[in-house]
Amino acid sequence: MYCQQCQESKTPACTLGGACGKNKSVAEAQDRVLYSLSCLAFRAKSANADLQPCVLEALFATLTNVSFDEERFEAYLSCITGHYNSLPPAAGEPAFDADAGLDAISDANTRSLFSLLLYGVKGLAAYYSHALVLGKTDDTILPFIRDALASRFEDLSIDQRTALVLECGKQGVSVLALLDAANLTYGVPEITKVSTSSGVRPGILVTGHDLKDLAMLLEATKDAGVDVYTHGEMLPAHAYPAFKKYPHLRGNFGGSWAEQRSDLAKFHGPILFTTNCLVPPAPAYADKVFTTGAVGFPNCPHIDAKPDGSKDFSALIAVAKTCQPPEELGRPDLITGCAHDAVLALAPKVIELINEGKIRRFVVMAGCDGRDKRRSYYTEFAKVLPHDTIILTAGCAKYRYNALALGDIDGIPRVLDAGQCNDSYSLVVIALALADAFGCGVNDLPISYNIAWYEQKAVLVLLALLHLGVKNIMLGPSLPEFVSPDVLNVLVKTFGLQPSSTVEEDLKKLSCV
């Protein structure tokens, strides 16, 4: 086991057990899946064969907080092996059962660049999986994933590997735009105030990112006498018109995934994990965890999709009916739905406020939350931003400051929550529209980037921003362990990537004061 893929990984890597909660056995099974996928990709590229879509779920499952179930990883490995054996051998191919860890790549810069590529590809697979579920496809994604995975065993120069990493960012822009269009299945998001109070009926809590799972569950529970609540990255679902028609979509419960072991114990009802952001369940609610899609945890019921894509939630609903209603957490209502269509509808007013000097700066504070105590930095940073500053956010990082009473600027909320981490694309669309309105480049706008990262979806979003030419991004609460000093130096020189430090110093660096 050698894992350094998330922000909480040990220095230089987790080797005996993951900070995420994976034990050594599960982590090594994950390593075998990743190594075998590169072997499969190398053989498939040689044969000019396509990868099967099931590869996406195998990749998705290896994200940090998705699957802790060794049996599911062994099932992925069996599927990959069958696919591999169906293809003709390739000249110079690696041994299929060789050392699986990334530490087998001896050169630090090669390992760093392949790791950066691999983690970007994991994010790409996750977001493309979301889009596929909603019927959106892109014929360039799977061939790129194949070539990227195969590159582990190819004799490439540092420049060639760097080009592959940047190409991953280009693919990231495409897949984020594709998913943005796919989510319109449920209508155009509207700026919406979401209740965080609890009702008197039993509830089902839905977490993760998969809007289709929520849609199917809402339909299945409309006459069941239970309420449905969102958690974490499912908060933005309340902004979609298709979900507003369900009165039993009660509200949002709890904060980000990083607080789930304390929050979920107070929910009392069952929890459906639709995608990532699972941590090992606390005993107080472990018997109420249900998983679906790529998510897995030992001894937790898994709801598989039927051939037509539908899912049977009857067991989940039956458990809910036996439970007490959720406790009150005493948190304020939250604003969401500030995606590009909603914000651009306000563009004339926003531009007027900029010209009047009432809005002086935007700060993009998108990304991930996590358990690192240093993340309190983002709360403090938001608190001391000048009152003429607007925060643009997406992803679960917002839970560090979206409950603060930061007010508004002439009716424009000072925290504009575009939605899930994939909705970071909305922030790019907004920035490009403002650049067009003011006749300048995106890096000439009064926009600063103070991004929090945790896992591999965030890596892809970062690469997408770099592909679009966004510079001087601040990243924290720590820089990735998998980026070597030489590779970091290239990112700093080329893109101005910089680490976060203290609130006082960073306010100055980002021109916020």
C-alpha positions in Angstrom: 0.0 0.0 0.0 1.3 3.4 -1.0 -1.4 6.1 -1.1 -1.0 9.9 -1.3 -4.1 10.8 -3.3 -6.0 12.9 -0.8 -5.3 16.1 1.2 -5.2 14.1 4.5 -2.7 11.5 3.3 0.3 11.1 5.6 3.8 12.3 4.7 4.9 11.1 2.3 2.1 8.5 2.0 -0.3 6.3 3.9 1.3 2.8 4.0 -0.3 0.9 6.9 -3.8 2.2 6.7 -5.5 5.2 5.1 -6.3 8.5 6.8 -9.7 8.0 5.0 -10.4 4.9 7.1 -9.5 2.2 4.6 -7.6 -0.7 6.1 -4.4 -2.0 4.4 -6.2 -5.0 2.8 -8.9 -2.8 1.1 -6.3 -0.2 0.0 -4.1 -3.0 -1.5 -7.2 -4.3 -3.4 -7.7 -0.8 -4.7 -4.1 -0.6 -5.8 -4.6 -3.9 -7.7 -7.6 -2.5 -9.5 -5.7 0.6 -10.5 -2.7 -1.3 -11.7 -4.7 -3.8 -13.7 -6.7 -1.0 -15.3 -3.4 0.4 -16.6 -2.4 -3.0 -17.9 -5.8 -3.4 -19.6 -5.5 0.1 -21.1 -2.0 -0.7 -22.5 -3.3 -3.8 -24.2 -6.5 -2.1 -25.4 -4.5 0.8 -26.9 -2.2 -1.6 -28.7 -5.3 -3.4 -30.2 -7.0 -0.1 -30.9 -9.9 -1.4 -28.7 -12.3 0.6 -26.6 -12.6 0.3 -22.9 -15.9 -1.0 -21.6 -18.0 1.6 -19.7 -17.7 -0.6 -16.5 -14.1 0.7 -16.2 -15.7 4.0 -15.1 -17.2 2.5 -12.0 -14.0 0.7 -11.1 -12.1 4.0 -11.4 -14.9 5.9 -9.5 -14.8 3.4 -6.7 -11.1 4.2 -6.0 -11.8 7.8 -5.1 -11.0 8.4 -1.5 -14.4 8.2 0.2 -16.3 6.0 -2.2 -15.8 2.3 -1.4 -14.4 0.5 1.6 -15.7 -2.9 0.5 -12.9 -5.4 -0.5 -15.4 -7.8 -2.1 -16.5 -5.1 -4.6 -12.9 -4.3 -5.5 -12.3 -8.0 -6.1 -15.4 -8.1 -8.4 -14.0 -5.1 -10.3 -10.7 -6.9 -10.7 -12.5 -10.0 -12.0 -14.3 -7.9 -14.6 -11.1 -6.2 -15.6 -9.3 -9.5 -15.9 -12.0 -10.9 -18.2 -11.8 -7.8 -20.4 -7.9 -8.0 -20.5 -8.0 -11.7 -21.4 -10.3 -11.0 -24.3 -7.7 -8.8 -26.1 -4.5 -10.0 -27.9 -1.2 -9.5 -26.1 0.7 -6.3 -26.8 4.4 -6.0 -27.6 6.3 -4.9 -24.5 3.3 -5.1 -22.2 3.9 -5.2 -18.4 3.2 -8.3 -16.2 -0.5 -8.2 -15.2 0.2 -9.4 -11.7 3.3 -7.3 -11.0 3.8 -4.8 -8.1 0.7 -2.7 -8.0 1.7 0.4 -6.0 2.6 3.8 -7.5 5.8 3.6 -5.5 6.9 1.1 -8.1 7.5 4.1 -10.4 11.0 4.9 -9.2 11.6 8.3 -10.8 10.0 11.0 -8.6 8.9 13.3 -11.4 7.5 10.5 -13.6 5.6 9.2 -10.6 4.4 12.7 -9.7 3.1 13.5 -13.3 1.5 10.1 -13.7 -0.2 10.5 -10.2 -1.5 13.9 -11.2 -2.8 12.4 -14.4 -4.3 9.3 -12.7 -6.1 11.4 -10.1 -7.4 13.7 -12.8 -8.6 10.7 -14.7 -10.4 9.4 -11.6 -12.3 12.7 -11.3 -13.0 12.5 -15.1 -14.5 9.0 -14.7 -16.6 10.1 -11.7 -18.1 13.2 -13.5 -18.6 11.3 -16.7 -20.4 8.6 -14.8 -22.8 11.2 -13.5 -23.5 12.4 -17.0 -24.0 8.9 -18.4 -26.6 8.2 -15.9 -28.6 11.1 -17.3 -28.1 10.0 -20.9 -25.2 12.3 -22.0 -22.2 10.9 -23.8 -19.0 12.1 -25.3 -17.0 9.7 -27.6 -13.7 11.3 -26.6 -13.7 10.5 -22.9 -13.2 6.7 -22.8 -10.4 6.8 -25.4 -8.6 9.5 -23.5 -9.0 7.5 -20.2 -7.5 4.5 -22.0 -4.5 6.4 -23.3 -3.9 8.1 -20.0 -3.9 4.9 -18.0 -1.7 3.2 -20.6 0.9 5.9 -20.3 2.0 4.5 -17.0 4.0 1.9 -18.9 5.1 4.0 -21.9 8.5 5.6 -22.3 7.5 9.2 -22.4 9.5 12.4 -21.8 8.6 14.8 -18.9 7.2 17.2 -21.5 5.0 14.5 -23.0 3.7 13.6 -19.6 3.0 17.2 -18.8 1.1 17.6 -22.0 -1.1 14.6 -21.0 -1.8 16.2 -17.7 -2.9 19.4 -19.4 -5.0 17.4 -21.9 -6.8 15.9 -18.9 -7.7 19.4 -18.0 -9.2 20.0 -21.4 -11.2 16.8 -21.1 -12.3 18.0 -17.7 -13.8 21.2 -19.2 -15.7 19.1 -21.7 -17.1 16.6 -19.1 -18.1 19.4 -16.7 -19.9 21.2 -19.5 -21.6 17.8 -20.4 -22.7 17.2 -16.9 -24.0 20.8 -16.6 -26.2 20.1 -19.6 -27.2 16.7 -18.3 -28.4 18.2 -15.0 -30.8 20.4 -17.0 -33.0 17.3 -17.1 -34.3 18.6 -13.8 -34.7 22.2 -15.0 -32.6 25.4 -14.7 -31.5 25.9 -11.1 -33.1 28.9 -9.3 -31.7 30.9 -6.4 -33.5 29.2 -3.5 -33.5 29.4 0.3 -33.4 25.9 1.8 -34.8 25.0 5.2 -32.6 23.2 7.7 -35.4 22.5 10.2 -36.6 19.0 10.9 -40.2 17.8 10.4 -42.3 15.5 12.6 -42.3 12.5 10.2 -39.6 9.9 9.8 -37.0 10.8 7.2 -34.6 9.4 4.6 -31.3 11.3 4.2 -29.7 11.4 0.7 -26.1 12.3 0.4 -23.5 12.2 -2.5 -24.1 13.8 -5.9 -26.5 11.7 -8.0 -29.6 13.7 -8.8 -31.2 10.7 -10.6 -31.1 8.6 -7.5 -32.8 11.5 -5.6 -35.4 11.8 -8.3 -36.2 8.1 -8.2 -36.4 8.0 -4.4 -38.7 11.1 -4.3 -41.1 9.4 -6.7 -40.9 6.1 -4.7 -41.7 7.9 -1.4 -44.3 10.4 -2.5 -47.1 8.5 -0.7 -45.0 6.6 1.9 -45.5 9.0 4.8 -41.8 9.8 5.2 -39.8 13.0 4.4 -36.7 13.1 2.3 -33.7 15.4 3.3 -30.6 16.2 1.5 -27.1 16.2 3.0 -23.7 17.5 1.9 -23.4 18.0 -1.9 -27.1 17.2 -2.4 -28.1 20.6 -1.0 -28.3 22.2 -4.5 -31.0 19.7 -5.5 -33.5 22.1 -3.8 -32.8 24.6 -6.6 -34.0 22.4 -9.5 -37.7 22.9 -10.5 -38.2 19.2 -10.9 -37.6 18.5 -7.3 -39.6 21.5 -5.9 -42.8 19.7 -6.9 -42.3 17.1 -4.1 -43.6 18.6 -0.8 -42.0 15.8 1.1 -38.5 17.0 0.1 -38.3 18.6 3.5 -34.9 20.4 3.6 -31.2 19.9 4.2 -29.8 18.2 7.3 -26.3 18.6 8.6 -23.1 20.0 7.1 -20.5 18.5 4.9 -19.3 14.9 4.7 -16.5 15.8 7.2 -19.2 16.2 10.0 -21.2 13.1 9.1 -20.2 10.9 12.0 -21.7 13.4 14.5 -24.6 14.7 12.3 -25.9 11.4 11.0 -26.3 10.0 14.5 -28.9 12.7 15.1 -30.9 11.9 12.0 -32.3 8.6 13.3 -33.5 7.5 9.9 -31.7 5.6 7.0 -29.0 7.3 4.9 -28.6 6.7 1.2 -25.1 7.2 -0.1 -25.4 7.8 -3.8 -21.8 8.6 -4.7 -18.7 9.6 -2.8 -18.2 11.2 0.6 -18.7 8.1 2.7 -16.6 7.7 5.8 -16.7 4.5 8.0 -20.1 4.8 9.7 -20.3 5.4 13.5 -22.0 2.6 15.5 -24.9 4.9 16.2 -26.2 4.8 12.6 -24.1 2.0 10.9 -27.2 -0.2 10.7 -29.0 2.5 8.7 -26.5 3.0 5.9 -27.5 2.0 2.4 -25.2 2.4 -0.6 -25.8 2.5 -4.3 -23.7 3.0 -7.5 -19.9 2.9 -6.9 -20.3 3.3 -3.1 -19.7 0.3 -0.9 -19.1 -0.6 2.7 -19.0 -4.1 4.3 -22.3 -5.4 5.6 -24.2 -2.4 4.5 -27.1 -3.1 2.1 -26.4 -2.2 -1.5 -29.1 -1.1 -3.9 -28.2 -2.1 -7.5 -29.7 -0.7 -10.6 -32.0 -2.9 -12.6 -31.3 -3.4 -16.4 -33.6 -0.5 -17.1 -31.8 1.8 -14.7 -34.5 1.8 -12.0 -33.8 1.0 -8.4 -35.9 -0.7 -5.7 -35.9 1.4 -2.5 -38.5 -0.6 -0.7 -36.1 -1.9 2.0 -34.8 1.6 2.6 -38.4 2.9 2.9 -39.4 0.1 5.3 -36.5 1.0 7.6 -37.5 4.7 7.5 -41.0 4.0 8.7 -39.7 2.4 11.9 -37.5 5.4 12.8 -38.0 8.5 14.9 -38.0 12.0 13.2 -34.6 13.8 12.9 -33.4 16.0 15.7 -33.2 19.7 15.3 -29.6 20.9 14.7 -30.4 24.6 15.2 -28.7 25.8 12.0 -29.8 28.7 9.8 -31.5 28.3 6.4 -29.1 28.2 3.4 -29.0 29.8 0.0 -28.2 27.7 -3.1 -29.0 27.6 -6.8 -26.7 30.4 -7.8 -25.5 28.6 -11.0 -24.5 30.5 -14.1 -28.0 31.0 -15.6 -29.4 32.4 -12.3 -26.3 34.7 -11.8 -26.1 35.8 -15.4 -29.8 36.8 -15.2 -28.5 39.3 -12.5 -25.6 40.4 -14.7 -26.9 43.9 -15.5 -27.3 44.6 -11.8 -23.9 43.0 -10.9 -22.2 45.1 -13.6 -23.9 48.2 -12.3 -22.8 47.5 -8.7 -19.2 46.9 -9.9 -19.2 50.2 -11.8 -20.6 52.0 -8.7 -17.8 50.5 -6.6 -20.3 48.6 -4.4 -18.8 45.3 -5.6 -15.0 45.6 -5.6 -14.0 41.9 -5.8 -15.1 38.3 -6.3 -13.3 35.5 -4.5 -13.8 31.9 -5.8 -13.8 29.7 -2.7 -14.9 26.5 -4.3 -13.7 23.0 -3.6 -13.9 20.4 -0.8 -14.3 20.3 2.9 -12.4 17.9 5.1 -11.4 17.0 8.6 -8.1 18.8 8.7 -8.3 21.4 11.6 -6.5 23.9 9.4 -9.7 24.2 7.4 -11.1 26.7 10.0 -8.9 29.0 7.9 -11.7 29.2 5.3 -14.3 30.3 7.9 -12.0 33.0 9.2 -11.1 34.1 5.7 -14.8 34.5 4.8 -15.5 36.4 8.0 -12.9 39.1 7.4 -13.4 39.7 3.7 -14.4 43.3 3.1 -18.2 43.9 2.7 -17.7 44.9 -1.0 -16.6 41.3 -1.8 -18.7 38.5 -3.2 -17.8 34.8 -2.6 -18.4 32.5 -5.5 -18.5 28.9 -4.3 -19.3 25.3 -5.3 -18.7 22.0 -3.7 -18.8 21.1 0.0 -16.1 23.7 0.9 -19.1 26.1 1.3 -20.1 24.5 4.5 -17.2 26.3 6.2 -19.0 29.7 5.6 -22.4 29.3 4.0 -24.2 29.6 7.4 -22.4 32.9 8.3 -24.5 36.0 8.4 -22.5 37.8 5.7 -25.5 39.7 4.3 -25.9 41.0 0.8 -24.9 43.8 -1.5 -28.1 45.6 -2.7 -29.9 42.3 -2.7 -27.1 40.2 -4.2 -26.1 37.5 -1.6 -22.5 37.8 -0.6 -22.2 34.0 -0.9 -23.3 32.8 -4.3 -23.5 29.0 -4.1 -23.4 27.5 -7.6 -24.0 24.0 -6.4 -22.0 20.8 -6.3 -18.3 20.5 -7.0 -19.0 19.7 -10.6 -20.8 23.1 -10.8 -17.5 24.8 -10.5 -18.0 25.0 -14.3 -20.7 27.5 -13.5 -18.1 29.8 -11.9 -16.0 29.6 -15.0 -19.0 30.5 -17.2 -19.8 33.5 -14.9 -16.1 34.7 -15.0 -16.0 34.4 -18.8 -19.2 36.3 -19.1 -17.9 39.1 -16.9 -14.6 39.2 -18.9 -16.7 39.6 -22.1 -18.8 42.3 -20.6 -15.7 44.3 -19.5 -13.7 43.5 -22.6 -10.8 42.0 -20.8 -9.1 38.6 -20.2 -10.3 36.3 -17.4 -7.1 37.0 -15.4 -7.7 40.7 -15.6 -11.0 40.6 -13.8 -11.3 41.5 -10.1 -11.5 37.8 -9.2 -9.2 35.8 -6.9 -9.1 32.1 -6.4 -8.7 30.6 -2.9 -9.5 26.9 -3.5 -9.8 24.1 -0.9 -9.1 20.6 -2.1 -9.5 17.1 -0.7 -9.8 14.4 -3.3 -9.6 13.5 -7.0 -12.6 15.3 -8.3 -10.9 18.5 -7.1 -7.8 17.5 -8.9 -9.7 17.4 -12.2 -11.4 20.8 -11.5 -7.9 22.3 -10.9 -6.6 20.9 -14.1 -9.7 22.2 -15.9 -9.0 25.7 -14.6 -5.3 25.5 -15.6 -6.4 24.4 -19.1 -8.6 27.5 -19.3 -5.6 29.7 -18.5 -6.7 30.7 -15.0 -3.6 31.8 -13.1 -2.5 32.6 -9.5 -4.8 30.0 -7.9 -4.2 29.6 -4.2 -4.6 26.0 -3.0 -4.9 24.7 0.5 -5.0 23.8 3.3 -1.9 22.0 2.1 -0.4 21.2 -1.3 -0.7 17.6 -2.7 1.9 15.2 -1.3 2.1 13.5 -4.8 3.4 16.6 -6.5 7.2 16.5 -6.6 9.3 19.7 -6.0 10.2 19.8 -9.7 6.6 19.5 -10.9 5.4 22.0 -8.3 8.1 24.4 -9.6 6.7 24.1 -13.1 3.1 24.7 -11.9 4.3 27.8 -10.0 6.3 29.3 -12.9 3.7 28.5 -15.5 0.4 29.1 -13.7 1.3 31.0 -10.5 -0.1 28.2 -8.3 0.5 29.2 -4.7 -0.1 27.6 -1.3 -2.4 29.2 1.3 -0.7 30.5 4.4 -2.4 32.8 6.9 -5.6 34.7 6.6 -3.8 38.1 7.0 -1.1 37.3 4.4 -3.5 35.7 1.9 -6.0 38.6 2.0 -3.1 40.8 0.7 -1.8 38.2 -1.8 -5.3 37.9 -3.3 -5.8 41.7 -3.4 -8.8 41.4 -1.1 -7.8 44.3 1.1 
